[in-house]
Amino acid sequence: MAGSAAAVAITGGAVLGLAGPASAHNYLVASTPEIDGTLTALPKAFEITTNDKLLDIGDSGSGFAFRVVGPDGKYYEDGCVDIDGPSMTTPAALGDSGKYTVEWQIVSADGHTVSDEYAFTWKAPSGFSAATGSSTPPTCATAGGSSTEAATSGTASGSTDSAATDALWIGAGGIVLVGVVVALLLVLRRRPAPETDDTED
């Protein structure tokens, strides 16, 4: 029975071990502007940096978005993003001083999309020329003259439905494996012991 219990423990551990990587999406570790920070000078670019390399298939930027929404509800990005290792950048532009919101979406190393948002405060320096902004999310012009829409919907989630689906399948697989082990234990326990020959010569 001790060996059987060990088998159950090993099986359960293997199932739990599978659940870890399935939910290991990239997460934010640094940003420009900083979360809830105050910006007093316009940087060359806004940046999102995560804990792992981003998955940019074909260097297309598909599935990535970096939006900057001003206090007037206008968008101050150009719709273009550049992905380099764990980071995503977009050219920086802002309007008048006020509270802005960054909305971002990336494709994790595990292939799942992750999106979120955060706020920062902009205090424009003296003589700053404010951008006009756009009432709709801008598109990024490609070399061929076409454009692609920014991928995010603007409503941040911080997670995806695909993660829940993965967990569901892994949990179901774990239940099946444990059931098989228990059934084998019951069969082995009920098997009659071999009879011994007690006759003496």
N, C-alpha and C positions, 0 to 999 in steps of 0.2 A: 504493500500500500504506500510505503514511503516513496518508492520509485514512481508510482502512479501519480502521487501528489506533485512530485518534481516535474513530471511530464506536463501536467496541467499548468504549473507555474511557468515553465518554459514557453508553452504555447501562448499563454496570456501575455507574457513579456514581449514575444515577437509581434503580437497584434498591436500592443501599445507602442512598440518601436516604430511601426509603420505609420501610426497616427501623427508622430512628430513632424517628419519631413513634409507631410501633406499639407500642414498648416503653416509652413515656414515661409510666409510671404515677406518680401522686402519691407522695411519700415524706415521712416524718416530719422536721420541722425543729425542733420545740419541743414540750414537754409539761409538764403539771402533774398529778402530781408528775414531777420530772425522772427520767430513766433512771438507775437505780442510785443515786438520791439518797436523802436522809434527810429525812422530813417531820416537823416538830415542832409544827405547828399546822395545823388542818384548814381548807383553803381553802373558799370558797363553792361552787366547782365544780372538777371535774377537766377537763382540756382536752388535746386532741390538735390540733396545728397542722401543716399540710402545706405544701408549696411551691406549690400551685396551688388554685384554687377547686374545691370538692367538688361532685359532681353529685347533687343531691337533687331528683329529679323529683317535682313536685307538692307539695313541702315535706312529704313523707310520712315521711321518715327510713328508707325501705325500703332494706335492704342495709347499714345502719349499725348498729354495736353498740359498746358501751363497758362492759366488765366489769371488776370489781375483786374479786379473789379473795384472801381472807385466809389466814393460816397454818393456820387451822382448816379450810380447804377450803370455807368459806362465801362467798357472794356479797354484796357490800356496795354494789351499785348498785341503782337502782330500775327499770332497763330502759328509761328514757327518755333520748333524746339530742336536742340542739339543734344544728343545722348552720347556720353563719354564715360565708359565704365559704370560706376555706381551713381553718376550724376546726370541731371537733366538741366539745361539752361535755356533761357529765352531772352532776347534783347529787352533792356529795361526802358520803360517810358511811363511817366506819371502825369497827372493833371494837377489841380490845385491841392493844397494841404487838406488833410482829413484822414479818416480811417478807411483803409483799403482791406480787401480780402483776396487772398491767394487761393485759387482752386487748382489742384493738381491731380494728375492721373499718370501712373506708370505701369509698365508690364514687368512683373517680378521675374527673378531668375527661374522660378518654378513655372512660369508661363501664365500665372494668374494676374489680372489687373487689380490694382489697389488705388483708391482715390481718397482724398481728404481735403480739408481746407483749414486755413488759419488767418488771423487778422494781424495787421501791423498799422502803425501810425506814420503818416508822411508829413514832415514839416519842411516845406520847400524853402531853400535858401534865397536870400535876396537876389533879385535879378533873374530868377529861374523862369524859363519859357515853358509854360505848361502845355502838355499835349492835349489835343481836343478829345481824344477817346472815340469809341465807336458804340453805337446803341445795340449792336449785335456782335456776337463773337467773331473776330476776324478769321480769315482763312490764310493759309500759307501758300504763296505762289511757288510752283515747282519750276524746274529748268525748262519744261516743255510748255509753260504758259498756263497749265491747268492749276487747280487749287484743291486742297483737301480741307475738310472741316475739322476743327478741333474735336478730339474724340470724347471728352468728358461732357456730361450733361449739366454740370454745374452744381449738382447736389452731391455732397460728399458722403461717403459711406464708411471708409476706412477698412472695409472688408468686402468680400464678394460672395455671391450665392454658391459659386463653385466650391468654396472651402467647406460649406455645409454639406454639399453633395458628397465630397470626398469623405468627410467624417462619417456620413451615413453608411456608405458602402463599406468602409473599413470596419465600422461597428458590426454590420451584418455579417461580414466575413469572420470576425472574431467569434461571434455567437455560434456560427456553424462549426468552426474548428473546435471550440470547447465542447459542443454537443457530441462531436465525433469521438473526442477523447473520453468523455464520460461513458458513452455507449461501449467503447472498447473495455473500459475498466469493469463495467457491469458484466460483460460477457466473460472476462477472465476470472472474475470473482465467483461466478456461478458454475464454472467448469469443475466437475467432480475430481477430487484428488485420486491418483492411481492407487489401486488396491495393492496391499503388500502381502506377500506369501509368508504366513506365520507357521507353516508346517515345519516340523523338525525331522531331520533324517533319522 
